[in-house]
Amino acid sequence: MNNKIYLQINTDINATNEILSWFEQINQPPLTNLQIWWELQTLLVEGFINIVEHAHKNLPKETPIELEVIRFKKNIEIRMWSSGKPFDLVKQLQETSELEDNQQERGRGLKIMSAIADKLSYEPTEDNRYCLFISKSY
């Protein structure tokens, strides 16, 4: 069993409810572990907000963000393609304080994502964009 959904959406921080509604499609049949489903929703929203607030910070609202979610038998993969400047996720995670010590706004979302995702990466693509990749087992 694998199920795949796709969405292209503008760079708009107010689109998180729309994204969460779209994401509901992948939860069929519903995951029995509600904690995992909540974590997946958190990963989706945190990833999207990071792209809007950082990668697309100086880009027009019309700049598209593409989202793809694939549900496999034991895990869900989330991919988000963005435009914008290069960003070293690994370096940023190393330089950001741990959550308990982190009172700054910057980097908290990345630490949360890193803590609950099984795999997390942000890599350049051949078409001069970036792909935020998140994988979570269930």
N, C-alpha and C positions, 0 to 999 in steps of 0.2 A: 504494500500500500504506500503510495506517495501522492501527495496532493500539492499543487503549486498554484499560488496566487500572485498577481502582479498589480502594481499601482504606480502611476506617475502623478506627482502632486507638486504644487508650487512651494517655494520656500516661504512658509507661513507658520509661525509658531502656534497660531490658533487652529491648525489642522489636526492636532493630536486626537481629538474626539473622532474625527472622520477616519483617521488611520486605525484607531482602536476598533471602530465599527467594522471596517474592512477586514481587519485581522481576525475577527470572530469567525469568519468563513473557514479558517484553517482548523478550528476547534470542533470538527465533526468527524467521527464521534467525539464527544467532549472528553478531555483529559480527566482521569479520575483524581489526579493529584492537583488540588486547587492551588497549592503553594507553587508548583511548577508553572501553572498557567499564569499566576500573578507575576512570577519572575520573568516569564516570556514577554508579558505586556510591558513590564518595567524596562526590559532590554530594548524593546521596540521604541518606546517613547523616549528613553534616554538617548538612544542612538540618533533618532530624528532631531531632537532638541539640540544635540551637539552639532549636527550638520547645519541646522538653521543658524544657531548662535555663533558658531566658530568658522566652519568651512565656507559658509555662504554669507558671512557677516556683511561684506561690502558688495554683494551681488544683488541684482534686481529681484523683487519678490516673484517675478515670473520665471526665475531660474528653476528648472525642474529637478526634483529629487525622485529617483526611481527606487521602488521597493519591490523585493521579491521574497516570498516566503515559501519554503518547501517543507512539507511534513513527511518524514520517513517513518518507518516502523518504530524506531527507538529514539529519534531526535528530530528537532526542528532547526532548520537553517534560515537565517535572516540575512539578506544582502540589501545594502542601500548604496546607490551610486550617487556621488556628489561631484560638484565642480569646486574650484577654489584652489587655495594655496596648498603646497605640500605640508604634511603634518606627520611627525614621527610618534606614533602611538606608544610604542615600547619606551622610548625616551621620556615622554610625558608621564607615563605611569610610574617610571622609576623616580622622577623628580617630584611627584605629588605626594604629600604626606598621607599617611594611613588615615582611614576614615575617622577614627577616634580623635586624632590630633588635628584634623583638617577643618578649620573654621572658615577657610576661604571658599568662595563660590566656585572658583576655577578648579576644575579637575575632579570634583566630587562625583559627578556623573560617570566619568571614566572609571573611577575606583569602584563604584557600585557595579558597573557593567563587568569589570574585570573580576569582581568577587563572585558574581552569579552565573556568568557565561562559562561554558566548558572550553570554548575557543573564541578568541576575539582578535581580529586583525583589521588593519586599515592599509590597503595596498594600492599603488597606482595601477591603472588599467591601460591597455594599449590605445584607447581613444582619449587619452589625456584627462581622465577623470580619476576618482578614487572609489574604491569599494570597501565599505565597512562590512565585515563579515562576522556574524555571531552564530554560534552553534550551542544548543542546549539539549542535553539528553532528558528523556522522561521515562 
